[in-house]
Amino acid sequence: MIEDPSRGTLLRGEPSPGSAVRDGAEKWEVQLRKGSLELAILASLWDGRLYGLEILRRLESDSELIVSEGTVYPLLSRLKSLKLVDSEWVESDGGHPRKYYRLTEAGKQWSLAMSRVWHEFSASMTKLLTPLTNERAGKEK
């Protein structure tokens, strides 16, 4: 059997072992990003209030998280019900009012606590993954 790298399959139509690994890694990355989204939204609001589209843009520009409105707004609603964010409607010069979100004091404390956990977790994972990183760097030379 000969692998067709452009399609990640064997020419006989069977999935290649490499494509299964890539598919699994992509699914895992999606779950990792979903799990980080709450912290990312809270962090995006750290410097002040933003309306929904600004939050989406900040996530994309500062973290490369590309998230749909259908994902962010329900999460913002949940964060509001937990009293971690407040919202208010503000008239805009553009004609329609915008709903702005901002961290509450509880949201700031929660963000700091989540940030500490994130840094501890990522530092320990980085330490654990060092042999894999070294292996990958050796193969790229």
Residue pairs with C-beta under 8 A, 6 or more apart in sequence:
1 10
1 11
1 12
1 14
2 10
2 11
3 9
3 10
3 11
3 16
3 18
4 10
4 11
8 15
8 16
8 18
8 19
8 22
9 15
9 16
9 19
10 16
33 65
36 65
36 118
37 65
37 67
37 71
37 72
37 75
38 75
38 79
38 114
39 111
39 114
39 115
39 118
40 59
40 63
40 65
41 55
41 59
41 72
41 75
41 76
41 79
42 79
42 84
42 85
42 103
42 107
42 110
42 111
42 114
43 111
43 115
44 50
44 55
44 58
44 59
44 62
45 55
45 85
45 101
45 102
45 103
45 107
46 103
46 108
46 111
48 102
49 100
49 101
49 102
50 58
50 100
50 101
50 102
51 90
51 98
51 99
51 100
51 101
52 69
52 72
52 73
52 76
52 98
52 99
52 101
55 72
55 76
55 101
56 67
56 69
56 72
59 65
59 66
59 67
59 72
60 66
60 67
76 85
76 87
76 101
79 85
79 107
80 86
80 87
80 101
83 104
83 106
83 107
84 103
84 104
84 106
84 107
84 110
85 101
85 102
85 103
85 104
85 107
86 101
86 102
86 103
86 104
87 99
87 100
87 101
87 102
88 99
88 100
89 97
89 98
89 99
89 100
90 97
90 98
90 99
90 100
91 97
92 98
103 111
